[in-house]
Amino acid sequence: MYKTGYGYLLLERGFMMNQKNNKILIVCFLAVCILFGSVVSPAVDCSAMTLKQKYTKRYKKLEKKCKEKYTYDAPQTQMNIEAYEEYGLWDKELNTAYQDVYKRLSAKEQKKLKKSEQKWIKKKEKKAKKEAKWCEGGSMYPMVYAGNLTALTKKRIKWLIKNYM
């Protein structure tokens, strides 16, 4: 059965019952749906999220998971391990988002994004080291360094969502 929306209204009022005008009406129906963002058909899932919505939801879900799992309330060695585990999760999320965006781009745009990503990786590592320099040589350096990597990676995911999705 059809869901509510523009398509339902057209069918309910009999606009698609005339076989002779079907092609014209289907084109008009699709144009209206595209303009108003509502495609209603048994073959089309209207609840599908955009890429931006999908990754915004994934970001929030991962953020919640990390807040619950990584409390940083343990001996320093354990907190260092947690910091690198958390960074690993965010880095994996960034790579997933990057690959999803990359495959949708033209060859020229792919080259531009790849160059941007390589440049960003170098900056990320340099900035994370610089920001953790104050505790270099101390037992908490790995945690601070990984925390900086995590923060920069989360920022990059938001940048990808904003600029490419």
DSSP file (Angstrom, degrees, kcal/mol; ACC not computed):
  #  RESIDUE AA STRUCTURE BP1 BP2  ACC     N-H-->O    O-->H-N    N-H-->O    O-->H-N    TCO  KAPPA ALPHA  PHI   PSI    X-CA   Y-CA   Z-CA
    1    1 A M              0   0    0      0, 0.0     2,-0.1     0, 0.0    40,-0.1   0.000 360.0 360.0 360.0 148.4    0.0    0.0    0.0
    2    2 A Y        -     0   0    0      1,-0.1     2,-0.1    38,-0.1     3,-0.1  -0.456 360.0-129.2 -75.7 146.5    1.2    3.5   -0.7
    3    3 A K        -     0   0    0      1,-0.1     5,-0.3    -2,-0.1     2,-0.1  -0.361  38.4 -82.3 -83.9 171.2    2.2    5.8    2.2
    4    4 A T  S    S+     0   0    0     -2,-0.1     2,-0.3     4,-0.1    -1,-0.1  -0.411  82.3  84.1 -72.4 155.2    0.9    9.3    2.6
    5    5 A G  S  > S-     0   0    0      1,-0.1     4,-1.8    -2,-0.1     5,-0.1  -0.910  94.9 -44.6 143.6-169.1    2.5   12.1    0.6
    6    6 A Y  H  > S+     0   0    0     -2,-0.3     4,-2.0     1,-0.2     5,-0.1   0.874 131.2  53.4 -62.3 -40.3    2.2   13.6   -2.9
    7    7 A G  H  > S+     0   0    0      1,-0.2     4,-2.3     2,-0.2    -1,-0.2   0.896 107.0  52.2 -62.8 -41.0    2.1   10.3   -4.6
    8    8 A Y  H  > S+     0   0    0     -5,-0.3     4,-2.9     1,-0.2    -1,-0.2   0.902 108.0  51.5 -62.0 -42.9   -0.8    9.1   -2.5
    9    9 A L  H  X S+     0   0    0     -4,-1.8     4,-1.8     1,-0.2     6,-0.2   0.907 109.7  49.6 -62.1 -42.1   -2.8   12.3   -3.3
   10   10 A L  H  <>S+     0   0    0     -4,-2.0     5,-2.0     1,-0.2     6,-0.5   0.922 115.4  42.8 -64.2 -43.0   -2.3   11.8   -7.0
   11   11 A L  H ><5S+     0   0    0     -4,-2.3     3,-1.6     1,-0.2    -2,-0.2   0.916 111.3  54.8 -68.7 -42.8   -3.4    8.2   -6.9
   12   12 A E  H 3<5S+     0   0    0     -4,-2.9    -1,-0.2     1,-0.3    -2,-0.2   0.853 108.6  48.4 -59.3 -37.3   -6.3    8.9   -4.5
   13   13 A R  T 3<5S-     0   0    0     -4,-1.8    -1,-0.3    -5,-0.2    -2,-0.2   0.395 115.6-114.4 -89.1   4.0   -7.7   11.5   -6.9
   14   14 A G  T X 5S+     0   0    0     -3,-1.6     3,-1.2    -4,-0.2     4,-0.4   0.655  70.3 138.1  79.7  16.2   -7.5    9.2   -9.9
   15   15 A F  T 3 <S+     0   0    0     -5,-2.0     3,-0.2     1,-0.3    -4,-0.2   0.720  74.3  45.7 -69.2 -19.4   -4.8   11.2  -11.8
   16   16 A M  T 3  S+     0   0    0     -6,-0.5    -1,-0.3     1,-0.2    -5,-0.1   0.283  87.6  88.1-106.6  11.9   -2.9    8.1  -12.8
   17   17 A M    <   +     0   0    0     -3,-1.2     2,-0.8    -6,-0.1    -1,-0.2   0.745  65.7  86.9 -81.9 -23.8   -5.9    6.0  -13.9
   18   18 A N    >   -     0   0    0     -4,-0.4     3,-0.6    -3,-0.2     4,-0.3  -0.699  64.0-160.5 -81.3 110.0   -5.9    7.2  -17.5
   19   19 A Q  G >  S+     0   0    0     -2,-0.8     3,-0.9     1,-0.2     4,-0.4   0.811  85.7  61.7 -61.2 -33.1   -3.4    4.9  -19.4
   20   20 A K  G 3  S+     0   0    0      1,-0.2     3,-0.3     2,-0.1    -1,-0.2   0.867 111.4  36.4 -64.0 -38.1   -3.0    7.4  -22.3
   21   21 A N  G <> S+     0   0    0     -3,-0.6     4,-2.6     1,-0.2     5,-0.2   0.293  85.7 107.9 -98.6   8.7   -1.6   10.1  -20.0
   22   22 A N  H <> S+     0   0    0     -3,-0.9     4,-2.8    -4,-0.3     5,-0.2   0.902  77.2  49.7 -55.5 -46.9    0.4    7.8  -17.7
   23   23 A K  H  > S+     0   0    0     -4,-0.4     4,-2.0    -3,-0.3    -1,-0.2   0.920 113.5  45.1 -62.5 -44.6    3.8    8.8  -19.1
   24   24 A I  H  > S+     0   0    0     -4,-0.2     4,-2.4     1,-0.2    -1,-0.2   0.918 115.1  48.1 -64.6 -43.8    3.2   12.5  -18.8
   25   25 A L  H  X S+     0   0    0     -4,-2.6     4,-3.1     2,-0.2    -2,-0.2   0.871 108.8  53.3 -67.6 -36.5    1.7   12.1  -15.3
   26   26 A I  H  X S+     0   0    0     -4,-2.8     4,-2.6    -5,-0.2    -1,-0.2   0.926 110.4  47.6 -64.3 -42.9    4.6   10.0  -14.1
   27   27 A V  H  X S+     0   0    0     -4,-2.0     4,-2.2    -5,-0.2    -2,-0.2   0.924 114.5  46.3 -62.6 -44.5    7.1   12.6  -15.2
   28   28 A C  H  X S+     0   0    0     -4,-2.4     4,-2.5     2,-0.2    -2,-0.2   0.911 111.6  52.4 -63.6 -42.2    5.1   15.3  -13.5
   29   29 A F  H  X S+     0   0    0     -4,-3.1     4,-2.4     1,-0.2    -2,-0.2   0.925 110.7  46.6 -59.2 -47.0    4.7   13.2  -10.4
   30   30 A L  H  X S+     0   0    0     -4,-2.6     4,-2.6     2,-0.2    -1,-0.2   0.888 110.9  52.7 -64.5 -38.8    8.5   12.6  -10.2
   31   31 A A  H  X S+     0   0    0     -4,-2.2     4,-2.6     2,-0.2    -2,-0.2   0.925 110.7  47.0 -63.2 -43.7    9.2   16.3  -10.7
   32   32 A V  H  X S+     0   0    0     -4,-2.5     4,-2.4     2,-0.2     6,-0.2   0.918 112.9  49.9 -62.7 -43.5    6.8   17.3   -7.9
   33   33 A C  H  X>S+     0   0    0     -4,-2.4     5,-1.7     2,-0.2     4,-1.0   0.904 112.1  47.0 -63.1 -42.0    8.4   14.6   -5.6
   34   34 A I  H  <5S+     0   0    0     -4,-2.6     3,-0.4     3,-0.2    -2,-0.2   0.927 113.4  48.7 -66.0 -44.5   11.9   15.9   -6.4
   35   35 A L  H  <5S+     0   0    0     -4,-2.6    -2,-0.2     1,-0.2    -1,-0.2   0.893 121.7  33.8 -62.1 -40.8   10.9   19.5   -5.9
   36   36 A F  H  <5S-     0   0    0     -4,-2.4    -1,-0.2    -5,-0.2    -2,-0.2   0.404 107.6-120.2-100.5   2.4    9.2   18.8   -2.6
   37   37 A G  T  <5S+     0   0    0     -4,-1.0     2,-0.4    -3,-0.4    -3,-0.2   0.784  75.0 116.4  69.8  28.4   11.5   16.0   -1.4
   38   38 A S      < +     0   0    0     -5,-1.7     2,-0.6    -6,-0.2   -31,-0.2  -0.873  34.7 175.8-134.7 103.4    8.8   13.4   -1.1
   39   39 A V        -     0   0    0     -2,-0.4     2,-0.6   -33,-0.1    -9,-0.1  -0.931   9.9-173.1-104.4 119.7    8.9   10.3   -3.3
   40   40 A V        +     0   0    0     -2,-0.6     5,-0.1     5,-0.1   -38,-0.1  -0.936  27.3 123.8-120.7 111.7    6.1    7.9   -2.4
   41   41 A S  B >   -A   44   0A   0     -2,-0.6     3,-1.0     3,-0.6     5,-0.2  -0.978  67.1-114.7-159.3 152.1    6.1    4.6   -4.1
   42   42 A P  T 3  S+     0   0    0      0, 0.0    -1,-0.1     0, 0.0   -40,-0.0   0.793 118.3  50.4 -63.2 -24.0    6.1    1.0   -3.1
   43   43 A A  T 3  S+     0   0    0     -3,-0.0     2,-0.5     1,-0.0    -3,-0.0   0.552 101.2  71.7 -90.3  -8.7    9.6    0.7   -4.6
   44   44 A V  B <  S-A   41   0A   0     -3,-1.0     2,-0.8     4,-0.0    -3,-0.6  -0.930  71.0-142.8-116.2 128.9   11.2    3.7   -2.9
   45   45 A D    >   -     0   0    0     -2,-0.5     3,-1.1     1,-0.2    -5,-0.1  -0.792  11.9-170.7 -89.8 109.5   12.0    3.9    0.8
   46   46 A C  T 3  S+     0   0    0     -2,-0.8    -1,-0.2     1,-0.2    -7,-0.1   0.664  80.1  66.9 -73.5 -16.6   11.3    7.4    2.0
   47   47 A S  T 3  S+     0   0    0     -3,-0.1    -1,-0.2     2,-0.1     2,-0.1   0.467  70.1 125.9 -85.8   0.0   12.9    6.8    5.3
   48   48 A A    <   -     0   0    0     -3,-1.1     2,-0.2     1,-0.1    -4,-0.0  -0.352  57.5-131.5 -61.7 134.0   16.4    6.5    3.7
   49   49 A M        -     0   0    0      1,-0.1    -1,-0.1    -2,-0.1     2,-0.1  -0.527  14.9-114.7 -85.7 152.5   18.9    8.9    5.3
   50   50 A T     >  -     0   0    0     -2,-0.2     4,-2.6     1,-0.1     5,-0.2  -0.373  33.9-105.9 -73.4 165.7   21.1   11.2    3.5
   51   51 A L  H  > S+     0   0    0      1,-0.2     4,-2.4     2,-0.2     5,-0.2   0.888 122.7  53.0 -60.6 -39.8   24.9   10.6    3.8
   52   52 A K  H  > S+     0   0    0    113,-0.8     4,-2.0     2,-0.2    -1,-0.2   0.922 110.8  45.6 -62.3 -45.4   25.1   13.6    6.0
   53   53 A Q  H  > S+     0   0    0      2,-0.2     4,-2.4     1,-0.2    -2,-0.2   0.907 111.6  53.7 -64.1 -42.0   22.4   12.4    8.3
   54   54 A K  H  X S+     0   0    0     -4,-2.6     4,-2.3     1,-0.2    -2,-0.2   0.935 113.8  39.9 -59.2 -49.2   23.9    8.9    8.4
   55   55 A Y  H  X S+     0   0    0     -4,-2.4     4,-2.3     2,-0.2    -1,-0.2   0.790 112.3  55.5 -77.4 -26.6   27.4   10.1    9.4
   56   56 A T  H  X S+     0   0    0     -4,-2.0     4,-2.2    -5,-0.2    -1,-0.2   0.919 111.4  45.8 -66.2 -42.3   26.0   12.7   11.9
   57   57 A K  H  X S+     0   0    0     -4,-2.4     4,-2.4     2,-0.2    -2,-0.2   0.918 113.1  49.0 -65.3 -44.2   24.1    9.9   13.6
   58   58 A R  H  X S+     0   0    0     -4,-2.3     4,-2.6     2,-0.2     5,-0.2   0.899 110.2  52.6 -61.8 -40.6   27.1    7.6   13.5
   59   59 A Y  H  X S+     0   0    0     -4,-2.3     4,-2.5     2,-0.2    -2,-0.2   0.943 111.4  45.1 -60.0 -49.8   29.3   10.4   15.0
   60   60 A K  H  X S+     0   0    0     -4,-2.2     4,-2.2     1,-0.2    -1,-0.2   0.889 113.0  51.0 -63.4 -39.7   26.8   11.0   17.9
   61   61 A K  H  X S+     0   0    0     -4,-2.4     4,-2.3     2,-0.2    -1,-0.2   0.917 112.5  45.9 -64.8 -43.9   26.5    7.2   18.5
   62   62 A L  H  X S+     0   0    0     -4,-2.6     4,-2.6     2,-0.2    -2,-0.2   0.881 110.5  53.8 -67.5 -37.6   30.3    6.7   18.6
   63   63 A E  H  X S+     0   0    0     -4,-2.5     4,-2.1    -5,-0.2    -2,-0.2   0.921 110.7  46.4 -61.9 -43.7   30.7    9.8   20.9
   64   64 A K  H  X S+     0   0    0     -4,-2.2     4,-2.0     2,-0.2    -2,-0.2   0.922 111.9  51.2 -63.8 -44.5   28.2    8.3   23.3
   65   65 A K  H  X S+     0   0    0     -4,-2.3     4,-2.6     1,-0.2     5,-0.2   0.914 110.9  48.1 -59.6 -44.4   29.8    4.9   23.2
   66   66 A C  H  X S+     0   0    0     -4,-2.6     4,-2.7     1,-0.2    -1,-0.2   0.883 109.0  52.8 -66.5 -39.2   33.3    6.4   23.9
   67   67 A K  H  < S+     0   0    0     -4,-2.1    -1,-0.2    -5,-0.2    -2,-0.2   0.876 115.3  42.2 -63.7 -36.3   32.0    8.5   26.8
   68   68 A E  H  < S+     0   0    0     -4,-2.0    -2,-0.2    -5,-0.2    -1,-0.2   0.885 121.8  38.3 -76.5 -39.5   30.5    5.4   28.4
   69   69 A K  H  < S+     0   0    0     -4,-2.6     2,-0.9     1,-0.2    -2,-0.2   0.880 112.3  53.8 -82.1 -40.2   33.4    3.1   27.7
   70   70 A Y     <  +     0   0    0     -4,-2.7    -1,-0.2    -5,-0.2     9,-0.0  -0.792  54.2 157.4-105.5  96.5   36.4    5.3   28.3
   71   71 A T        -     0   0    0     -2,-0.9    -1,-0.2    -3,-0.1    -2,-0.1   0.668  40.2-142.3 -91.6 -18.9   36.1    6.9   31.7
   72   72 A Y        +     0   0    0      1,-0.1     2,-0.2     6,-0.1     7,-0.1   0.895  61.7 127.2  54.0  42.5   39.8    7.6   32.2
   73   73 A D        +     0   0    0      5,-0.0    -1,-0.1     2,-0.0    -2,-0.1  -0.598  47.4  78.2-126.0  67.3   39.4    6.7   35.9
   74   74 A A  S    S-     0   0    0     -2,-0.2     5,-0.1     1,-0.1     0, 0.0  -0.889  91.8 -50.3-156.4 178.7   42.2    4.1   36.3
   75   75 A P    >>  -     0   0    0      0, 0.0     4,-2.1     0, 0.0     3,-0.6  -0.268  62.8-104.2 -59.2 155.6   46.0    3.8   36.7
   76   76 A Q  H 3> S+     0   0    0      1,-0.3     4,-2.5     2,-0.2     5,-0.2   0.850 119.4  56.0 -54.4 -41.7   47.9    5.9   34.2
   77   77 A T  H 3> S+     0   0    0      1,-0.2     4,-1.9     2,-0.2    -1,-0.3   0.916 109.4  46.7 -59.2 -43.4   48.9    2.8   32.1
   78   78 A Q  H <> S+     0   0    0     -3,-0.6     4,-2.7     1,-0.2    -1,-0.2   0.892 110.7  52.2 -66.3 -39.8   45.3    1.8   31.7
   79   79 A M  H  X S+     0   0    0     -4,-2.1     4,-2.4     2,-0.2    -2,-0.2   0.876 107.4  53.0 -65.0 -36.1   44.3    5.4   30.8
   80   80 A N  H  X S+     0   0    0     -4,-2.5     4,-1.8    -5,-0.2    -1,-0.2   0.921 110.4  47.7 -62.0 -43.4   47.1    5.4   28.1
   81   81 A I  H  X S+     0   0    0     -4,-1.9     4,-2.4     1,-0.2    -2,-0.2   0.927 111.7  50.0 -62.8 -45.9   45.6    2.2   26.6
   82   82 A E  H  X S+     0   0    0     -4,-2.7     4,-2.9     1,-0.2     5,-0.2   0.895 107.4  54.5 -60.2 -40.9   42.1    3.7   26.7
   83   83 A A  H  X S+     0   0    0     -4,-2.4     4,-2.2     1,-0.2    -1,-0.2   0.907 111.2  44.1 -61.7 -41.8   43.3    6.8   24.9
   84   84 A Y  H  X S+     0   0    0     -4,-1.8     4,-2.2     2,-0.2    -1,-0.2   0.858 112.5  52.4 -72.6 -34.1   44.8    4.8   22.1
   85   85 A E  H  X S+     0   0    0     -4,-2.4     4,-1.9     2,-0.2    -2,-0.2   0.936 111.2  47.2 -63.7 -44.9   41.8    2.5   21.9
   86   86 A E  H  X S+     0   0    0     -4,-2.9     4,-2.1     1,-0.2     5,-0.2   0.924 110.9  51.2 -63.0 -44.1   39.5    5.6   21.6
   87   87 A Y  H  X S+     0   0    0     -4,-2.2     4,-2.8    -5,-0.2     5,-0.2   0.906 107.0  55.4 -58.7 -40.6   41.7    7.2   19.0
   88   88 A G  H  X S+     0   0    0     -4,-2.2     4,-2.2     1,-0.2    -1,-0.2   0.888 106.8  49.6 -59.8 -40.4   41.6    3.9   17.0
   89   89 A L  H  X S+     0   0    0     -4,-1.9     4,-2.1     2,-0.2    -1,-0.2   0.922 113.7  44.7 -64.9 -44.0   37.8    4.0   17.0
   90   90 A W  H  X S+     0   0    0     -4,-2.1     4,-2.4     2,-0.2    -2,-0.2   0.872 112.4  52.1 -69.6 -36.1   37.6    7.6   15.7
   91   91 A D  H  X S+     0   0    0     -4,-2.8     4,-2.4    -5,-0.2    -1,-0.2   0.901 109.4  49.8 -65.8 -40.0   40.4    6.9   13.2
   92   92 A K  H  X S+     0   0    0     -4,-2.2     4,-2.2    -5,-0.2    -2,-0.2   0.909 110.7  50.2 -63.1 -41.6   38.4    4.0   11.8
   93   93 A E  H  X S+     0   0    0     -4,-2.1     4,-2.6     2,-0.2     5,-0.2   0.904 109.6  50.8 -63.5 -41.6   35.3    6.1   11.6
   94   94 A L  H  X S+     0   0    0     -4,-2.4     4,-3.0     1,-0.2    -2,-0.2   0.929 110.3  49.2 -61.2 -44.9   37.2    8.8    9.7
   95   95 A N  H  X S+     0   0    0     -4,-2.4     4,-2.4     2,-0.2    -2,-0.2   0.881 111.1  49.9 -63.5 -38.2   38.5    6.2    7.3
   96   96 A T  H  X S+     0   0    0     -4,-2.2     4,-2.1     2,-0.2    -2,-0.2   0.940 114.1  44.2 -63.9 -47.8   35.0    4.8    6.7
   97   97 A A  H  X S+     0   0    0     -4,-2.6     4,-2.4     2,-0.2     5,-0.2   0.918 113.0  52.1 -63.1 -43.6   33.6    8.3    6.1
   98   98 A Y  H  X S+     0   0    0     -4,-3.0     4,-3.2     1,-0.2    -2,-0.2   0.931 110.8  46.8 -58.9 -47.8   36.5    9.2    3.9
   99   99 A Q  H  X S+     0   0    0     -4,-2.4     4,-2.0     1,-0.2    -1,-0.2   0.885 111.3  52.1 -63.6 -38.6   36.0    6.1    1.7
  100  100 A D  H  < S+     0   0    0     -4,-2.1     4,-0.4    -5,-0.2    -1,-0.2   0.905 116.0  40.1 -64.2 -41.7   32.3    6.7    1.5
  101  101 A V  H >< S+     0   0    0     -4,-2.4     3,-1.5    -5,-0.2     4,-0.4   0.934 112.0  56.7 -70.3 -47.2   32.8   10.3    0.3
  102  102 A Y  H >< S+     0   0    0     -4,-3.2     3,-1.5     1,-0.3    -2,-0.2   0.872 101.9  54.4 -54.8 -45.0   35.8    9.4   -2.0
  103  103 A K  T 3< S+     0   0    0     -4,-2.0    -1,-0.3     1,-0.3    -2,-0.2   0.667 105.7  54.6 -69.2 -14.2   33.9    6.9   -4.0
  104  104 A R  T <  S+     0   0    0     -3,-1.5    -1,-0.3    -4,-0.4    -2,-0.2   0.485  94.1  90.4 -94.6  -4.3   31.2    9.4   -4.8
  105  105 A L  S <  S-     0   0    0     -3,-1.5     2,-0.1    -4,-0.4    -3,-0.0  -0.515  80.1-108.2 -93.9 158.8   33.6   12.0   -6.2
  106  106 A S     >  -     0   0    0     -2,-0.2     4,-2.8     1,-0.1     5,-0.2  -0.319  41.8-100.2 -72.2 166.8   34.8   12.7   -9.7
  107  107 A A  H  > S+     0   0    0      1,-0.2     4,-2.1     2,-0.2     5,-0.1   0.886 125.0  49.8 -57.9 -40.7   38.5   11.8  -10.5
  108  108 A K  H  > S+     0   0    0      2,-0.2     4,-1.9     1,-0.2    -1,-0.2   0.920 112.8  45.6 -65.3 -44.7   39.5   15.4  -10.1
  109  109 A E  H  > S+     0   0    0      2,-0.2     4,-2.7     1,-0.2    -2,-0.2   0.862 110.3  55.1 -67.3 -35.9   37.7   15.8   -6.8
  110  110 A Q  H  X S+     0   0    0     -4,-2.8     4,-2.8     2,-0.2     5,-0.2   0.923 107.6  49.3 -61.4 -44.4   39.2   12.6   -5.6
  111  111 A K  H  X S+     0   0    0     -4,-2.1     4,-2.2     1,-0.2    -2,-0.2   0.908 112.1  48.5 -61.4 -42.8   42.7   13.8   -6.3
  112  112 A K  H  X S+     0   0    0     -4,-1.9     4,-2.2     2,-0.2    -2,-0.2   0.922 113.7  45.7 -63.8 -45.7   41.9   17.1   -4.5
  113  113 A L  H  X S+     0   0    0     -4,-2.7     4,-2.6     2,-0.2    -2,-0.2   0.899 111.7  52.1 -66.3 -40.6   40.5   15.3   -1.4
  114  114 A K  H  X S+     0   0    0     -4,-2.8     4,-2.4     2,-0.2    -1,-0.2   0.919 111.0  47.0 -62.2 -43.9   43.4   12.8   -1.3
  115  115 A K  H  X S+     0   0    0     -4,-2.2     4,-2.1    -5,-0.2    -1,-0.2   0.912 112.9  49.8 -63.0 -43.1   45.9   15.6   -1.4
  116  116 A S  H  X S+     0   0    0     -4,-2.2     4,-2.4     1,-0.2    -2,-0.2   0.897 111.0  49.6 -61.8 -41.9   44.0   17.4    1.3
  117  117 A E  H  X S+     0   0    0     -4,-2.6     4,-2.4     2,-0.2    -2,-0.2   0.902 110.0  49.7 -67.4 -41.9   43.8   14.3    3.5
  118  118 A Q  H  X S+     0   0    0     -4,-2.4     4,-1.6     2,-0.2    -1,-0.2   0.906 113.1  47.1 -63.6 -41.5   47.6   13.6    3.2
  119  119 A K  H  X S+     0   0    0     -4,-2.1     4,-2.0     1,-0.2    -2,-0.2   0.904 111.7  51.2 -64.8 -42.5   48.4   17.2    4.1
  120  120 A W  H  X S+     0   0    0     -4,-2.4     4,-3.2     1,-0.2    -2,-0.2   0.896 104.8  56.4 -63.5 -41.4   46.0   17.0    7.0
  121  121 A I  H  X S+     0   0    0     -4,-2.4     4,-2.2     1,-0.2     5,-0.2   0.918 108.8  46.9 -58.2 -44.8   47.5   13.8    8.4
  122  122 A K  H  X S+     0   0    0     -4,-1.6     4,-2.1     1,-0.2    -1,-0.2   0.927 114.5  46.6 -63.1 -44.5   50.9   15.4    8.6
  123  123 A K  H  X S+     0   0    0     -4,-2.0     4,-3.0     1,-0.2     5,-0.2   0.899 109.9  55.0 -63.6 -40.7   49.5   18.5   10.3
  124  124 A K  H  X S+     0   0    0     -4,-3.2     4,-2.6     1,-0.2     5,-0.2   0.937 110.6  43.7 -59.1 -49.6   47.5   16.4   12.7
  125  125 A E  H  X S+     0   0    0     -4,-2.2     4,-2.0     1,-0.2    -1,-0.2   0.900 115.3  48.5 -65.6 -40.9   50.5   14.4   13.9
  126  126 A K  H  X S+     0   0    0     -4,-2.1     4,-2.2    -5,-0.2    -2,-0.2   0.922 114.1  46.0 -64.2 -44.7   52.6   17.6   14.2
  127  127 A K  H  X S+     0   0    0     -4,-3.0     4,-2.6     2,-0.2    -2,-0.2   0.893 110.7  52.7 -67.4 -40.4   49.9   19.5   16.1
  128  128 A A  H  X S+     0   0    0     -4,-2.6     4,-1.0    -5,-0.2    -1,-0.2   0.903 111.4  46.8 -63.1 -41.1   49.2   16.5   18.5
  129  129 A K  H  X S+     0   0    0     -4,-2.0     4,-0.6    -5,-0.2     3,-0.4   0.922 112.3  50.5 -64.9 -43.8   52.9   16.3   19.3
  130  130 A K  H >< S+     0   0    0     -4,-2.2     3,-0.9     1,-0.2     4,-0.3   0.917 110.7  48.2 -61.7 -44.1   53.2   20.0   19.9
  131  131 A E  H 3< S+     0   0    0     -4,-2.6    -1,-0.2     1,-0.2     3,-0.2   0.696 114.7  46.1 -71.9 -18.6   50.2   20.1   22.2
  132  132 A A  H >< S+     0   0    0     -4,-1.0     3,-1.8    -3,-0.4    -1,-0.2   0.412  83.0  99.0-100.5   0.4   51.5   17.2   24.2
  133  133 A K  G X<  +     0   0    0     -3,-0.9     3,-1.8    -4,-0.6    -1,-0.2   0.820  68.2  70.8 -57.8 -33.4   55.0   18.6   24.5
  134  134 A W  G 3  S+     0   0    0     -4,-0.3    -1,-0.3     1,-0.3    -2,-0.1   0.745 108.7  34.1 -58.6 -24.5   54.4   19.9   28.0
  135  135 A C  G X  S+     0   0    0     -3,-1.8     3,-2.3     6,-0.1     6,-0.4   0.173  83.6 146.0-117.5  18.5   54.3   16.4   29.4
  136  136 A E  T <  S+     0   0    0     -3,-1.8     3,-0.1     1,-0.3    -3,-0.1  -0.293  71.5  21.1 -57.5 133.9   56.9   14.8   27.1
  137  137 A G  T 3  S+     0   0    0      1,-0.4    -1,-0.3     2,-0.0     2,-0.1   0.236 103.5 110.0  90.2 -13.8   58.9   12.1   28.9
  138  138 A G  S X  S-     0   0    0     -3,-2.3     3,-1.2     1,-0.1    -1,-0.4  -0.454  82.4-109.5 -91.5 167.1   56.2   11.7   31.5
  139  139 A S  T 3  S+     0   0    0      1,-0.2     4,-0.3    -2,-0.1    -1,-0.1   0.723 115.8  54.1 -69.6 -21.3   53.9    8.7   32.0
  140  140 A M  T 3> S+     0   0    0      1,-0.2     4,-2.4    -5,-0.2     3,-0.3   0.511  79.2  95.3 -92.5  -2.2   50.8   10.7   30.8
  141  141 A Y  H <> S+     0   0    0     -3,-1.2     4,-3.1    -6,-0.4     5,-0.3   0.912  82.3  52.5 -54.0 -47.3   52.4   11.7   27.5
  142  142 A P  H  > S+     0   0    0      0, 0.0     4,-2.5     0, 0.0    -1,-0.2   0.895 111.5  47.2 -58.7 -38.0   50.8    8.8   25.5
  143  143 A M  H  > S+     0   0    0     -4,-0.3     4,-2.4    -3,-0.3    -2,-0.2   0.927 114.8  44.9 -68.0 -44.5   47.4    9.6   26.9
  144  144 A V  H  X S+     0   0    0     -4,-2.4     4,-2.2     2,-0.2    -1,-0.2   0.923 114.9  48.3 -66.1 -44.4   47.7   13.4   26.1
  145  145 A Y  H  X S+     0   0    0     -4,-3.1     4,-2.2    -5,-0.2    -2,-0.2   0.942 114.5  45.1 -60.8 -48.7   49.1   12.7   22.6
  146  146 A A  H  X S+     0   0    0     -4,-2.5     4,-2.5    -5,-0.3    -1,-0.2   0.867 110.7  55.1 -64.8 -35.9   46.4   10.2   21.8
  147  147 A G  H  X S+     0   0    0     -4,-2.4     4,-2.5     2,-0.2    -1,-0.2   0.890 108.2  48.3 -63.3 -39.2   43.8   12.5   23.2
  148  148 A N  H  X S+     0   0    0     -4,-2.2     4,-2.4     2,-0.2     5,-0.2   0.907 110.8  50.8 -66.8 -41.4   45.0   15.3   20.8
  149  149 A L  H  X S+     0   0    0     -4,-2.2     4,-2.3     1,-0.2    -2,-0.2   0.912 111.2  49.6 -60.3 -41.7   44.9   12.8   17.9
  150  150 A T  H  X S+     0   0    0     -4,-2.5     4,-2.7     2,-0.2     5,-0.2   0.942 110.5  48.6 -62.6 -48.6   41.4   11.9   18.8
  151  151 A A  H  X S+     0   0    0     -4,-2.5     4,-1.9     1,-0.2    -2,-0.2   0.908 114.0  46.2 -60.4 -42.7   40.2   15.5   19.1
  152  152 A L  H  X S+     0   0    0     -4,-2.4     4,-1.9     2,-0.2    -1,-0.2   0.867 112.4  50.9 -68.8 -35.8   41.8   16.4   15.7
  153  153 A T  H  X S+     0   0    0     -4,-2.3     4,-2.1    -5,-0.2    -2,-0.2   0.907 109.2  50.2 -68.3 -41.9   40.3   13.3   14.1
  154  154 A K  H  X S+     0   0    0     -4,-2.7     4,-2.1     1,-0.2    -2,-0.2   0.905 110.1  51.4 -61.0 -41.0   36.8   14.1   15.4
  155  155 A K  H  X S+     0   0    0     -4,-1.9     4,-2.0    -5,-0.2    -1,-0.2   0.887 108.5  51.4 -62.7 -39.2   37.2   17.6   14.0
  156  156 A R  H  X S+     0   0    0     -4,-1.9     4,-2.6     2,-0.2    -1,-0.2   0.876 106.8  53.4 -67.3 -37.7   38.2   16.2   10.6
  157  157 A I  H  X S+     0   0    0     -4,-2.1     4,-2.6     2,-0.2    -2,-0.2   0.940 109.4  48.5 -61.9 -45.5   35.1   13.9   10.6
  158  158 A K  H  X S+     0   0    0     -4,-2.1     4,-2.6     1,-0.2    -2,-0.2   0.886 110.3  52.4 -60.6 -38.4   32.9   17.0   11.2
  159  159 A W  H  X S+     0   0    0     -4,-2.0     4,-2.8     2,-0.2     5,-0.3   0.920 109.5  48.4 -63.0 -44.9   34.7   18.8    8.4
  160  160 A L  H  X>S+     0   0    0     -4,-2.6     4,-2.5     2,-0.2     5,-0.5   0.924 112.4  49.0 -61.0 -44.5   34.1   15.9    6.0
  161  161 A I  H  X5S+     0   0    0     -4,-2.6     4,-1.0     1,-0.2    -2,-0.2   0.933 115.7  43.4 -60.2 -46.7   30.4   15.8    7.0
  162  162 A K  H  <5S+     0   0    0     -4,-2.6    -2,-0.2    -5,-0.2    -1,-0.2   0.903 124.5  31.9 -67.0 -42.8   30.1   19.6    6.5
  163  163 A N  H  <5S+     0   0    0     -4,-2.8    -2,-0.2    -5,-0.2    -1,-0.2   0.673 129.7  25.8 -95.5 -18.6   32.0   19.9    3.3
  164  164 A Y  H  <5       0   0    0     -4,-2.5    -3,-0.2    -5,-0.3    -2,-0.1   0.467 360.0 360.0-127.2  -3.1   31.4   16.7    1.4
  165  165 A M     <<       0   0    0     -4,-1.0  -113,-0.8    -5,-0.5  -114,-0.2   0.435 360.0 360.0-116.3 360.0   28.1   15.2    2.5
